[in-house]
Amino acid sequence: MNRRIIVGVTGASGIDVAYEVLKLIAEADGFESHLVMSDSAKRTMELECTYGQDTLEGMADVVYPNDRIESRIASGTFKTEGMIIVPCSMKTVAGISGGFSDSLLLRAADVSLKERRKLVLAVRETPFNGIHLRNMKNLWDMGADILPLMMTFYNKPETIRDMARHMACKCVERMGIDPECFKRWQTVRSAERIR
Ligand SMILES: Cc1cc2nc3c(=O)[nH]c(=O)nc-3n(C[C@H](O)[C@H](O)[C@H](O)COP(=O)(O)O)c2cc1C
């Protein structure tokens, strides 16, 4: 049986990273993606992306409407590796932190925590306020990975897509996928003393 990864997409900036995450899961042997998008994610997509909801949904193995609270991913009995929320808005961070599961996406995140499965939150906001920081600390204390969508330079990105892919690699790596395209940091060998 394939290892299932739930991918939640919310209305924060950076849906291109979700695109890359879905692509990496599709390319990985033995994994499948289960996608749920918030309404705001669809709106942000319209405003930011050159592709539409259909494109993202077409890359996932299973797609769930966010209001279908009876879906499989709402139950801990449905086995998954866990959930990546990418990009993750501060509203969704607050919802998970407060245990306020009024949508399928929030419920699936709640289930990941209660079942002690991986919950990767690719948060995106800048600057953070005290509420954001408190909620993220609360979730980190409960075992979630807080993985902010930050710009990276050491991998020498030439395009925004390079940067998005790098962050996507970091997300899927937490779920046991080791993408070939992941440019890991190579230390300056002359600085190492290898016996
Ligand atoms: C173009 C656009 C970009 C946004 N970027 C962010 C962001 O980076 N971080 C964030 O927390 N909210 C952002 N928002 C606001 C969220 O979409 C809004 O708070 C929404 O209620 C989040 O709902 P959701 O978590 O259910 O998707 C953005 C909204 C728009 C329209």
The ligand as an ORCA input file, in Angstrom:
! r2SCAN-3c Opt
* xyz 0 1
  C      -3.159     37.464     -2.130
  C      -3.291     37.115     -0.679
  C      -2.172     36.776      0.037
  C      -2.262     36.438      1.389
  N      -1.129     36.088      2.066
  C      -1.212     35.699      3.353
  C      -0.043     35.244      4.020
  O       1.054     35.196      3.473
  N      -0.183     34.797      5.294
  C      -1.398     34.778      5.949
  O      -1.443     34.350      7.085
  N      -2.524     35.226      5.322
  C      -2.457     35.664      4.044
  N      -3.597     36.081      3.391
  C      -4.852     36.159      4.138
  C      -5.560     34.805      4.228
  O      -5.942     34.374      2.943
  C      -6.789     34.952      5.129
  O      -6.405     35.203      6.475
  C      -7.712     33.751      5.102
  O      -8.788     33.967      5.962
  C      -6.999     32.464      5.472
  O      -7.948     31.437      5.530
  P      -7.528     29.899      5.467
  O      -6.457     29.692      6.482
  O      -8.775     29.173      5.808
  O      -7.075     29.614      4.087
  C      -3.523     36.454      2.039
  C      -4.658     36.790      1.305
  C      -4.540     37.130     -0.032
  C      -5.780     37.505     -0.794
*
